[in-house]
């Protein structure tokens, strides 16, 4: 199994959010101005109590500075309960009309007492890799 490297991380109140974006050349069509990235997110609960990821809010900015806000319940269709000392991983995607961009945001979490609080998602770059293309 390949161990994922997460180049972006942010910790808020004992909850660490790590992100690893990857450009998807096979799903992109640069001639038509369509670029796609996948991003792997790991939410780690370093607190002493369980937390539930209730909602997300993303701010997506393309290479021309256009921004879009995306909000919704949970992530990838679930509102995971994350036990102390454990993590929740998921992968999602983002298409853009420009060759680069960035994403950042926040999660709304709920503690076992029912109190809600925000956790920052680190800002991360959406960029094509530099260098020679992979050999198929």
N, C-alpha and C positions, 0 to 999 in steps of 0.2 A: 504494500500500500504506500502510495506517495503521500508524504506529509505536506499539507498546504502551508504556504508561507503567506502571512497576512501583513502586507506593508503598511496598512493604515489601522490605527487603533485609538480609541477614546474611552476613558473611564469616568463614569458619573455615579456617585453614591454606591460604590461597590459593584456596579454592573459594567463590564467591559464589552464594547462592541468592536469587532475586528472585521476588516473588509479586504478582499482580494479581487480586483477586477481583472477580466481577461477579454481581449478583443476577439470577436468571432468572425474571422475572415470568411469562413464557409457560409455564413448567413448574411454577410454584408454584400452590398452592390455599389461600390464607389462610383461607377459610371452614372448611376441614378441618384447619387447623393444619399445613400442609405448605409449606415454604419451601425453595427450591433455589438454590444458588450454583454457578457454575463458577469455577475458579481456574486461571490461567495461571502456570506455573512455568518459570523459566529458570535452569539450573544452568551457571555459567560457570567454566571451569577457568583460573585465573590462575597456576597452578603451572607448573613446568618439565617435568613428566612427565604422561603420560596417566593418567586415573583411570576406574574403572568404578563406576557406581552399582549397588550390590548389593542393597540393601534399604531399606525406609522404615518409619518409625514415627510415626504421627500421634496427637496428643491433641486431640480435638474436644470443645469445651464449648459447650452450648447456652445460651440466655438465662436459663434457670432454674438454671444451675450444674451440670447433669448432664454427666458426662464419659464419653467412650468412647475406647478405644485401638484403633487400626487398624494392624496390622503386616502386612508381606508382602515378597516378593521383588521387587526392581526397582520400576519405575513403569509404569503402563499396559501391563503385560505384557512389558516388555523390561528388560534390564540394560545400558543404553547405555555405550559406551566414549567418553569425552570427551577429545579431544586437547588438549594445551596451547594456550591462546589461543583455544579454541573453546567453544561452548555447546551445551546440549541443551535444547529446549523441549518441553513437553507441557501438555495441558489435561485436567483431571479435574473432578469435581463432588462436592458434598456437600449432602444434604438434611438439614433440621432440622425439629423440631416447634415451634420458637419463631421469632419474627421476627428474632432476632439470635443471634450466637454468635461463637466464635473458634476458630482452629486454630493449632497450632504442632507442631513435631516435629523429627525428625533423619533424615538419610540415613546409611547405612553405605556407605562408599566403599572401594575397594581400589586401592592403588597398583600400579605395574608390578612391584614387588618382592614382591607378594602380601600386604603388610601392610594390615590393615583399620583404618579410623579413622572417627570420627563427624563429621558436618557438620551444623550447626544450620540448621533451617528457621525463618525469622522468624515470630513470632506475628503473625497478621493477623485483622482484624475481618471478620465476615460480617454485613453490615447492608444493609437496603433503602436505596436512594438517597432523599434528601430532595428536596422540590420537586415541581413539577408532573409528572405522568406524560407520557411521550413521545407525540407525535401520530403516529398510524398512517396 
